[in-house]
Amino acid sequence: MDVTEKIKQLLEQRGWSAYRLAKESDLSDSTIANIIKRNAVPSVTTLESICKGFGITMSQFFADGELIEVNDKTRDLLDCWSALSEEQRDAALILLKKMNQK
């Protein structure tokens, strides 16, 4: 999938308009319109802004698998996770799995 198609797919998944992406990315409406309507390939800097607007990293953008949106709470969780020992991570994972059981 090319960059433009990926952007269109992410817009569709979120139910966003090009206008909303422009606002979330701090880019002009015309920049986003050129990418979407004219299949213009964005610069790396523009793509970084678009990814930031979507709340994903560049590696997530180019990943083939499922995307996980990174927001402030997710970042906080990952920062806390990183500080845990292996034993603490195992215990936290057990707790989270139990919390998700229905």
N, CA, C and O atoms as a printed pandas DataFrame, in Angstrom:
     atom_number atom_name residue_name chain_id  residue_number  x_coord  y_coord  z_coord
0              1         N          MET        A               1    0.849   -1.177    0.000
1              2        CA          MET        A               1    0.000    0.000    0.000
2              3         C          MET        A               1    0.895    1.241    0.000
3              4         O          MET        A               1    1.868    1.318    0.749
4              5         N          ASP        A               2    0.550    2.207   -0.849
5              6        CA          ASP        A               2    1.368    3.407   -0.888
6              7         C          ASP        A               2    0.954    4.384    0.216
7              8         O          ASP        A               2   -0.060    4.190    0.886
8              9         N          VAL        A               3    1.746    5.420    0.388
9             10        CA          VAL        A               3    1.553    6.368    1.482
10            11         C          VAL        A               3    0.181    7.033    1.409
11            12         O          VAL        A               3   -0.521    7.127    2.417
12            13         N          THR        A               4   -0.200    7.491    0.221
13            14        CA          THR        A               4   -1.482    8.170    0.069
14            15         C          THR        A               4   -2.644    7.244    0.410
15            16         O          THR        A               4   -3.586    7.650    1.091
16            17         N          GLU        A               5   -2.579    6.015   -0.058
17            18        CA          GLU        A               5   -3.640    5.051    0.243
18            19         C          GLU        A               5   -3.711    4.762    1.741
19            20         O          GLU        A               5   -4.797    4.599    2.296
20            21         N          LYS        A               6   -2.556    4.698    2.386
21            22        CA          LYS        A               6   -2.527    4.452    3.834
22            23         C          LYS        A               6   -3.184    5.611    4.580
23            24         O          LYS        A               6   -3.934    5.389    5.532
24            25         N          ILE        A               7   -2.912    6.829    4.161
25            26        CA          ILE        A               7   -3.532    7.995    4.789
26            27         C          ILE        A               7   -5.048    7.941    4.602
27            28         O          ILE        A               7   -5.801    8.188    5.545
28            29         N          LYS        A               8   -5.489    7.623    3.403
29            30        CA          LYS        A               8   -6.928    7.516    3.134
30            31         C          LYS        A               8   -7.563    6.427    4.002
31            32         O          LYS        A               8   -8.663    6.598    4.526
32            33         N          GLN        A               9   -6.853    5.311    4.145
33            34        CA          GLN        A               9   -7.357    4.213    4.965
34            35         C          GLN        A               9   -7.492    4.647    6.425
35            36         O          GLN        A               9   -8.497    4.350    7.070
36            37         N          LEU        A              10   -6.489    5.345    6.944
37            38        CA          LEU        A              10   -6.535    5.803    8.330
38            39         C          LEU        A              10   -7.656    6.828    8.539
39            40         O          LEU        A              10   -8.312    6.833    9.581
40            41         N          LEU        A              11   -7.865    7.680    7.557
41            42        CA          LEU        A              11   -8.974    8.631    7.639
42            43         C          LEU        A              11  -10.304    7.888    7.715
43            44         O          LEU        A              11  -11.164    8.212    8.533
44            45         N          GLU        A              12  -10.455    6.901    6.861
45            46        CA          GLU        A              12  -11.702    6.135    6.823
46            47         C          GLU        A              12  -11.921    5.369    8.122
47            48         O          GLU        A              12  -13.032    5.346    8.651
48            49         N          GLN        A              13  -10.863    4.739    8.639
49            50        CA          GLN        A              13  -10.979    3.977    9.881
50            51         C          GLN        A              13  -11.442    4.853   11.040
51            52         O          GLN        A              13  -12.208    4.413   11.897
52            53         N          ARG        A              14  -10.970    6.091   11.055
53            54        CA          ARG        A              14  -11.313    6.990   12.150
54            55         C          ARG        A              14  -12.583    7.794   11.885
55            56         O          ARG        A              14  -13.120    8.433   12.790
56            57         N          GLY        A              15  -13.055    7.762   10.650
57            58        CA          GLY        A              15  -14.215    8.563   10.291
58            59         C          GLY        A              15  -13.883   10.047   10.232
59            60         O          GLY        A              15  -14.742   10.895   10.471
60            61         N          TRP        A              16  -12.635   10.350    9.914
61            62        CA          TRP        A              16  -12.165   11.732    9.876
62            63         C          TRP        A              16  -12.289   12.303    8.476
63            64         O          TRP        A              16  -12.244   11.576    7.484
64            65         N          SER        A              17  -12.444   13.593    8.414
65            66        CA          SER        A              17  -12.371   14.315    7.144
66            67         C          SER        A              17  -10.929   14.781    6.938
67            68         O          SER        A              17  -10.108   14.747    7.855
68            69         N          ALA        A              18  -10.649   15.211    5.723
69            70        CA          ALA        A              18   -9.327   15.776    5.437
70            71         C          ALA        A              18   -9.108   17.031    6.285
71            72         O          ALA        A              18   -7.995   17.308    6.731
72            73         N          TYR        A              19  -10.184   17.778    6.495
73            74        CA          TYR        A              19  -10.105   18.990    7.315
74            75         C          TYR        A              19   -9.665   18.652    8.749
75            76         O          TYR        A              19   -8.813   19.331    9.322
76            77         N          ARG        A              20  -10.254   17.603    9.311
77            78        CA          ARG        A              20   -9.884   17.217   10.674
78            79         C          ARG        A              20   -8.420   16.795   10.736
79            80         O          ARG        A              20   -7.709   17.154   11.675
80            81         N          LEU        A              21   -7.965   16.031    9.736
81            82        CA          LEU        A              21   -6.552   15.628    9.717
82            83         C          LEU        A              21   -5.654   16.850    9.646
83            84         O          LEU        A              21   -4.631   16.905   10.328
84            85         N          ALA        A              22   -6.021   17.826    8.836
85            86        CA          ALA        A              22   -5.220   19.052    8.730
86            87         C          ALA        A              22   -5.109   19.730   10.094
87            88         O          ALA        A              22   -4.025   20.155   10.494
88            89         N          LYS        A              23   -6.226   19.827   10.801
89            90        CA          LYS        A              23   -6.217   20.477   12.117
90            91         C          LYS        A              23   -5.420   19.683   13.141
91            92         O          LYS        A              23   -4.645   20.257   13.906
92            93         N          GLU        A              24   -5.604   18.363   13.159
93            94        CA          GLU        A              24   -4.891   17.509   14.114
94            95         C          GLU        A              24   -3.388   17.489   13.839
95            96         O          GLU        A              24   -2.586   17.298   14.752
96            97         N          SER        A              25   -3.015   17.689   12.573
97            98        CA          SER        A              25   -1.612   17.613   12.158
98            99         C          SER        A              25   -0.930   18.970   12.121
99           100         O          SER        A              25    0.273   19.054   11.870
100          101         N          ASP        A              26   -1.679   20.019   12.365
101          102        CA          ASP        A              26   -1.158   21.390   12.243
102          103         C          ASP        A              26   -0.611   21.658   10.844
103          104         O          ASP        A              26    0.431   22.292   10.678
104          105         N          LEU        A              27   -1.337   21.160    9.839
105          106        CA          LEU        A              27   -0.984   21.393    8.446
106          107         C          LEU        A              27   -2.122   22.155    7.778
107          108         O          LEU        A              27   -3.238   22.204    8.293
108          109         N          SER        A              28   -1.829   22.742    6.640
109          110        CA          SER        A              28   -2.875   23.483    5.926
110          111         C          SER        A              28   -3.830   22.516    5.241
111          112         O          SER        A              28   -3.475   21.383    4.916
112          113         N          ASP        A              29   -5.044   22.993    5.032
113          114        CA          ASP        A              29   -6.045   22.202    4.312
114          115         C          ASP        A              29   -5.540   21.841    2.919
115          116         O          ASP        A              29   -5.753   20.728    2.439
116          117         N          SER        A              30   -4.867   22.796    2.276
117          118        CA          SER        A              30   -4.394   22.557    0.908
118          119         C          SER        A              30   -3.314   21.483    0.857
119          120         O          SER        A              30   -3.234   20.734   -0.117
120          121         N          THR        A              31   -2.489   21.399    1.886
121          122        CA          THR        A              31   -1.458   20.351    1.925
122          123         C          THR        A              31   -2.106   18.977    1.960
123          124         O          THR        A              31   -1.730   18.085    1.198
124          125         N          ILE        A              32   -3.076   18.810    2.841
125          126        CA          ILE        A              32   -3.765   17.523    2.955
126          127         C          ILE        A              32   -4.552   17.231    1.678
127          128         O          ILE        A              32   -4.558   16.097    1.198
128          129         N          ALA        A              33   -5.213   18.247    1.129
129          130        CA          ALA        A              33   -5.983   18.062   -0.106
130          131         C          ALA        A              33   -5.085   17.622   -1.256
131          132         O          ALA        A              33   -5.466   16.751   -2.038
132          133         N          ASN        A              34   -3.901   18.212   -1.368
133          134        CA          ASN        A              34   -2.960   17.812   -2.428
134          135         C          ASN        A              34   -2.539   16.359   -2.284
135          136         O          ASN        A              34   -2.413   15.639   -3.274
136          137         N          ILE        A              35   -2.325   15.939   -1.064
137          138        CA          ILE        A              35   -1.915   14.552   -0.830
138          139         C          ILE        A              35   -3.053   13.600   -1.198
139          140         O          ILE        A              35   -2.838   12.600   -1.882
140          141         N          ILE        A              36   -4.258   13.917   -0.742
141          142        CA          ILE        A              36   -5.389   13.008   -0.933
142          143         C          ILE        A              36   -5.936   13.051   -2.361
143          144         O          ILE        A              36   -6.139   12.004   -2.977
144          145         N          LYS        A              37   -6.170   14.226   -2.877
145          146        CA          LYS        A              37   -6.828   14.349   -4.182
146          147         C          LYS        A              37   -5.877   14.165   -5.359
147          148         O          LYS        A              37   -6.273   13.654   -6.406
148          149         N          ARG        A              38   -4.636   14.575   -5.190
149          150        CA          ARG        A              38   -3.682   14.515   -6.307
150          151         C          ARG        A              38   -2.657   13.400   -6.147
151          152         O          ARG        A              38   -1.738   13.265   -6.954
152          153         N          ASN        A              39   -2.828   12.597   -5.089
153          154        CA          ASN        A              39   -1.897   11.514   -4.789
154          155         C          ASN        A              39   -0.457   11.999   -4.687
155          156         O          ASN        A              39    0.476   11.294   -5.072
156          157         N          ALA        A              40   -0.285   13.217   -4.162
157          158        CA          ALA        A              40    1.052   13.768   -3.964
158          159         C          ALA        A              40    1.720   13.048   -2.796
159          160         O          ALA        A              40    1.088   12.799   -1.770
160          161         N          VAL        A              41    2.965   12.725   -2.953
161          162        CA          VAL        A              41    3.713   12.052   -1.887
162          163         C          VAL        A              41    4.201   13.116   -0.904
163          164         O          VAL        A              41    4.923   14.033   -1.296
164          165         N          PRO        A              42    3.819   13.003    0.355
165          166        CA          PRO        A              42    4.250   14.012    1.334
166          167         C          PRO        A              42    5.735   13.892    1.647
167          168         O          PRO        A              42    6.322   12.816    1.534
168          169         N          SER        A              43    6.326   14.999    2.038
169          170        CA          SER        A              43    7.713   14.973    2.502
170          171         C          SER        A              43    7.759   14.213    3.826
171          172         O          SER        A              43    6.724   13.949    4.439
172          173         N          VAL        A              44    8.950   13.873    4.251
173          174        CA          VAL        A              44    9.107   13.156    5.521
174          175         C          VAL        A              44    8.574   14.018    6.667
175          176         O          VAL        A              44    7.891   13.517    7.561
176          177         N          THR        A              45    8.885   15.300    6.638
177          178        CA          THR        A              45    8.419   16.204    7.690
178          179         C          THR        A              45    6.894   16.271    7.722
179          180         O          THR        A              45    6.293   16.241    8.796
180          181         N          THR        A              46    6.269   16.360    6.550
181          182        CA          THR        A              46    4.809   16.396    6.477
182          183         C          THR        A              46    4.217   15.088    6.967
183          184         O          THR        A              46    3.224   15.085    7.695
184          185         N          LEU        A              47    4.823   13.971    6.569
185          186        CA          LEU        A              47    4.336   12.665    7.013
186          187         C          LEU        A              47    4.471   12.517    8.521
187          188         O          LEU        A              47    3.601   11.926    9.161
188          189         N          GLU        A              48    5.542   13.041    9.099
189          190        CA          GLU        A              48    5.698   13.014   10.555
190          191         C          GLU        A              48    4.559   13.781   11.227
191          192         O          GLU        A              48    4.017   13.339   12.240
192          193         N          SER        A              49    4.202   14.933   10.657
193          194        CA          SER        A              49    3.085   15.724   11.202
194          195         C          SER        A              49    1.771   14.970   11.084
195          196         O          SER        A              49    0.948   15.001   11.998
196          197         N          ILE        A              50    1.575   14.297    9.964
197          198        CA          ILE        A              50    0.357   13.513    9.754
198          199         C          ILE        A              50    0.283   12.374   10.775
199          200         O          ILE        A              50   -0.764   12.134   11.375
200          201         N          CYS        A              51    1.397   11.683   10.961
201          202        CA          CYS        A              51    1.430   10.596   11.949
202          203         C          CYS        A              51    1.130   11.126   13.341
203          204         O          CYS        A              51    0.376   10.514   14.097
204          205         N          LYS        A              52    1.719   12.259   13.673
205          206        CA          LYS        A              52    1.455   12.865   14.985
206          207         C          LYS        A              52   -0.032   13.193   15.112
207          208         O          LYS        A              52   -0.630   12.986   16.169
208          209         N          GLY        A              53   -0.625   13.704   14.034
209          210        CA          GLY        A              53   -2.056   14.002   14.040
210          211         C          GLY        A              53   -2.897   12.762   14.277
211          212         O          GLY        A              53   -3.903   12.812   14.985
212          213         N          PHE        A              54   -2.486   11.650   13.685
213          214        CA          PHE        A              54   -3.202   10.388   13.881
214          215         C          PHE        A              54   -2.896    9.755   15.238
215          216         O          PHE        A              54   -3.600    8.842   15.671
216          217         N          GLY        A              55   -1.854   10.235   15.905
217          218        CA          GLY        A              55   -1.470    9.658   17.195
218          219         C          GLY        A              55   -0.700    8.361   17.050
219          220         O          GLY        A              55   -0.762    7.491   17.918
220          221         N          ILE        A              56    0.038    8.233   15.930
221          222        CA          ILE        A              56    0.846    7.034   15.696
222          223         C          ILE        A              56    2.272    7.450   15.346
223          224         O          ILE        A              56    2.535    8.608   15.022
224          225         N          THR        A              57    3.169    6.500   15.417
225          226        CA          THR        A              57    4.551    6.742   15.022
226          227         C          THR        A              57    4.718    6.434   13.539
227          228         O          THR        A              57    3.846    5.828   12.917
228          229         N          MET        A              58    5.844    6.858   12.985
229          230        CA          MET        A              58    6.134    6.548   11.586
230          231         C          MET        A              58    6.246    5.030   11.400
231          232         O          MET        A              58    5.785    4.497   10.390
232          233         N          SER        A              59    6.852    4.334   12.362
233          234        CA          SER        A              59    6.964    2.884   12.210
234          235         C          SER        A              59    5.603    2.222   12.245
235          236         O          SER        A              59    5.382    1.235   11.543
236          237         N          GLN        A              60    4.690    2.737   13.042
237          238        CA          GLN        A              60    3.331    2.195   13.045
238          239         C          GLN        A              60    2.645    2.473   11.711
239          240         O          GLN        A              60    1.884    1.642   11.214
240          241         N          PHE        A              61    2.912    3.630   11.142
241          242        CA          PHE        A              61    2.321    3.982    9.852
242          243         C          PHE        A              61    2.724    2.972    8.792
243          244         O          PHE        A              61    1.897    2.552    7.982
244          245         N          PHE        A              62    4.002    2.579    8.794
245          246        CA          PHE        A              62    4.504    1.678    7.767
246          247         C          PHE        A              62    4.382    0.203    8.132
247          248         O          PHE        A              62    4.692   -0.665    7.316
248          249         N          ALA        A              63    3.933   -0.088    9.355
249          250        CA          ALA        A              63    3.765   -1.479    9.778
250          251         C          ALA        A              63    2.597   -2.110    9.028
251          252         O          ALA        A              63    1.607   -1.444    8.725
252          253         N          ASP        A              64    2.722   -3.388    8.735
253          254        CA          ASP        A              64    1.657   -4.107    8.043
254          255         C          ASP        A              64    0.576   -4.590    8.991
255          256         O          ASP        A              64   -0.558   -4.828    8.576
256          257         N          GLY        A              65    0.918   -4.733   10.252
257          258        CA          GLY        A              65   -0.030   -5.297   11.215
258          259         C          GLY        A              65   -0.995   -4.265   11.762
259          260         O          GLY        A              65   -1.099   -3.147   11.257
260          261         N          GLU        A              66   -1.690   -4.666   12.798
261          262        CA          GLU        A              66   -2.684   -3.821   13.450
262          263         C          GLU        A              66   -2.002   -2.644   14.136
263          264         O          GLU        A              66   -0.946   -2.793   14.751
264          265         N          LEU        A              67   -2.617   -1.478   14.022
265          266        CA          LEU        A              67   -2.077   -0.281   14.650
266          267         C          LEU        A              67   -2.646   -0.107   16.042
267          268         O          LEU        A              67   -3.818   -0.385   16.295
268          269         N          ILE        A              68   -1.807    0.353   16.924
269          270        CA          ILE        A              68   -2.247    0.706   18.262
270          271         C          ILE        A              68   -2.049    2.202   18.388
271          272         O          ILE        A              68   -0.939    2.713   18.240
272          273         N          GLU        A              69   -3.132    2.892   18.661
273          274        CA          GLU        A              69   -3.045    4.341   18.768
274          275         C          GLU        A              69   -2.313    4.702   20.050
275          276         O          GLU        A              69   -2.635    4.199   21.126
276          277         N          VAL        A              70   -1.337    5.570   19.924
277          278        CA          VAL        A              70   -0.551    5.989   21.078
278          279         C          VAL        A              70   -1.064    7.343   21.528
279          280         O          VAL        A              70   -0.932    8.346   20.826
280          281         N          ASN        A              71   -1.652    7.350   22.713
281          282        CA          ASN        A              71   -2.100    8.610   23.296
282          283         C          ASN        A              71   -1.348    8.802   24.611
283          284         O          ASN        A              71   -0.475    8.003   24.951
284          285         N          ASP        A              72   -1.679    9.846   25.340
285          286        CA          ASP        A              72   -0.948   10.132   26.578
286          287         C          ASP        A              72   -1.050    9.004   27.594
287          288         O          ASP        A              72   -0.071    8.682   28.267
288          289         N          LYS        A              73   -2.232    8.402   27.710
289          290        CA          LYS        A              73   -2.401    7.310   28.678
290          291         C          LYS        A              73   -1.592    6.078   28.268
291          292         O          LYS        A              73   -1.006    5.402   29.113
292          293         N          THR        A              74   -1.566    5.796   26.971
293          294        CA          THR        A              74   -0.793    4.651   26.492
294          295         C          THR        A              74    0.697    4.882   26.728
295          296         O          THR        A              74    1.409    3.978   27.165
296          297         N          ARG        A              75    1.160    6.087   26.439
297          298        CA          ARG        A              75    2.579    6.410   26.681
298          299         C          ARG        A              75    2.915    6.261   28.156
299          300         O          ARG        A              75    3.955    5.708   28.513
300          301         N          ASP        A              76    2.025    6.758   29.012
301          302        CA          ASP        A              76    2.247    6.660   30.463
302          303         C          ASP        A              76    2.326    5.198   30.893
303          304         O          ASP        A              76    3.194    4.817   31.680
304          305         N          LEU        A              77    1.409    4.383   30.368
305          306        CA          LEU        A              77    1.414    2.955   30.688
306          307         C          LEU        A              77    2.719    2.295   30.237
307          308         O          LEU        A              77    3.313    1.511   30.977
308          309         N          LEU        A              78    3.157    2.616   29.023
309          310        CA          LEU        A              78    4.397    2.021   28.509
310          311         C          LEU        A              78    5.614    2.498   29.291
311          312         O          LEU        A              78    6.554    1.730   29.499
312          313         N          ASP        A              79    5.609    3.755   29.728
313          314        CA          ASP        A              79    6.718    4.255   30.556
314          315         C          ASP        A              79    6.774    3.507   31.880
315          316         O          ASP        A              79    7.850    3.129   32.344
316          317         N          CYS        A              80    5.611    3.295   32.484
317          318        CA          CYS        A              80    5.562    2.550   33.749
318          319         C          CYS        A              80    6.009    1.108   33.539
319          320         O          CYS        A              80    6.762    0.558   34.343
320          321         N          TRP        A              81    5.533    0.496   32.445
321          322        CA          TRP        A              81    5.893   -0.887   32.121
322          323         C          TRP        A              81    7.408   -1.029   31.972
323          324         O          TRP        A              81    7.999   -1.996   32.453
324          325         N          SER        A              82    8.023   -0.068   31.310
325          326        CA          SER        A              82    9.469   -0.118   31.063
326          327         C          SER        A              82   10.270   -0.089   32.353
327          328         O          SER        A              82   11.365   -0.646   32.422
328          329         N          ALA        A              83    9.728    0.558   33.368
329          330        CA          ALA        A              83   10.446    0.681   34.639
330          331         C          ALA        A              83   10.323   -0.565   35.520
331          332         O          ALA        A              83   11.027   -0.680   36.524
332          333         N          LEU        A              84    9.443   -1.492   35.159
333          334        CA          LEU        A              84    9.230   -2.689   35.981
334          335         C          LEU        A              84   10.312   -3.736   35.744
335          336         O          LEU        A              84   10.903   -3.810   34.666
336          337         N          SER        A              85   10.557   -4.538   36.769
337          338        CA          SER        A              85   11.443   -5.696   36.619
338          339         C          SER        A              85   10.677   -6.783   35.857
339          340         O          SER        A              85    9.463   -6.679   35.686
340          341         N          GLU        A              86   11.366   -7.804   35.409
341          342        CA          GLU        A              86   10.712   -8.898   34.693
342          343         C          GLU        A              86    9.660   -9.570   35.570
343          344         O          GLU        A              86    8.581   -9.922   35.093
344          345         N          GLU        A              87    9.971   -9.743   36.832
345          346        CA          GLU        A              87    9.032  -10.354   37.770
346          347         C          GLU        A              87    7.789   -9.471   37.951
347          348         O          GLU        A              87    6.668   -9.980   37.999
348          349         N          GLN        A              88    7.985   -8.174   38.047
349          350        CA          GLN        A              88    6.862   -7.250   38.192
350          351         C          GLN        A              88    6.006   -7.232   36.919
351          352         O          GLN        A              88    4.781   -7.137   36.994
352          353         N          ARG        A              89    6.645   -7.322   35.770
353          354        CA          ARG        A              89    5.901   -7.365   34.507
354          355         C          ARG        A              89    5.022   -8.613   34.434
355          356         O          ARG        A              89    3.870   -8.550   34.007
356          357         N          ASP        A              90    5.583   -9.748   34.857
357          358        CA          ASP        A              90    4.795  -10.983   34.868
358          359         C          ASP        A              90    3.575  -10.839   35.771
359          360         O          ASP        A              90    2.474  -11.248   35.402
360          361         N          ALA        A              91    3.771  -10.255   36.961
361          362        CA          ALA        A              91    2.662  -10.078   37.906
362          363         C          ALA        A              91    1.629   -9.098   37.337
363          364         O          ALA        A              91    0.425   -9.324   37.463
364          365         N          ALA        A              92    2.093   -8.019   36.716
365          366        CA          ALA        A              92    1.177   -7.036   36.133
366          367         C          ALA        A              92    0.375   -7.648   34.990
367          368         O          ALA        A              92   -0.813   -7.364   34.839
368          369         N          LEU        A              93    1.015   -8.476   34.197
369          370        CA          LEU        A              93    0.338   -9.120   33.081
370          371         C          LEU        A              93   -0.751  -10.083   33.568
371          372         O          LEU        A              93   -1.837  -10.146   32.992
372          373         N          ILE        A              94   -0.452  -10.820   34.617
373          374        CA          ILE        A              94   -1.444  -11.718   35.213
374          375         C          ILE        A              94   -2.642  -10.904   35.703
375          376         O          ILE        A              94   -3.789  -11.273   35.453
376          377         N          LEU        A              95   -2.376   -9.808   36.394
377          378        CA          LEU        A              95   -3.437   -8.952   36.905
378          379         C          LEU        A              95   -4.294   -8.394   35.764
379          380         O          LEU        A              95   -5.522   -8.412   35.841
380          381         N          LEU        A              96   -3.646   -7.900   34.711
381          382        CA          LEU        A              96   -4.395   -7.347   33.577
382          383         C          LEU        A              96   -5.254   -8.398   32.895
383          384         O          LEU        A              96   -6.389   -8.121   32.507
384          385         N          LYS        A              97   -4.720   -9.597   32.748
385          386        CA          LYS        A              97   -5.495  -10.682   32.126
386          387         C          LYS        A              97   -6.708  -11.029   32.970
387          388         O          LYS        A              97   -7.789  -11.271   32.433
388          389         N          LYS        A              98   -6.540  -11.054   34.291
389          390        CA          LYS        A              98   -7.673  -11.336   35.184
390          391         C          LYS        A              98   -8.721  -10.240   35.082
391          392         O          LYS        A              98   -9.919  -10.524   35.111
392          393         N          MET        A              99   -8.287   -9.002   34.965
393          394        CA          MET        A              99   -9.215   -7.866   34.861
394          395         C          MET        A              99  -10.018   -7.929   33.563
395          396         O          MET        A              99  -11.142   -7.432   33.510
396          397         N          ASN        A             100   -9.457   -8.531   32.523
397          398        CA          ASN        A             100  -10.123   -8.618   31.227
398          399         C          ASN        A             100  -11.042   -9.829   31.098
399          400         O          ASN        A             100  -11.791   -9.933   30.126
400          401         N          GLN        A             101  -10.995  -10.741   32.058
401          402        CA          GLN        A             101  -11.891  -11.898   32.003
402          403         C          GLN        A             101  -13.298  -11.457   32.299
403          404         O          GLN        A             101  -13.537  -10.597   33.147
404          405         N          LYS        A             102  -14.224  -12.056   31.589
405          406        CA          LYS        A             102  -15.628  -11.655   31.773
406          407         C          LYS        A             102  -16.411  -12.706   32.496
407          408         O          LYS        A             102  -17.606  -12.531   32.733
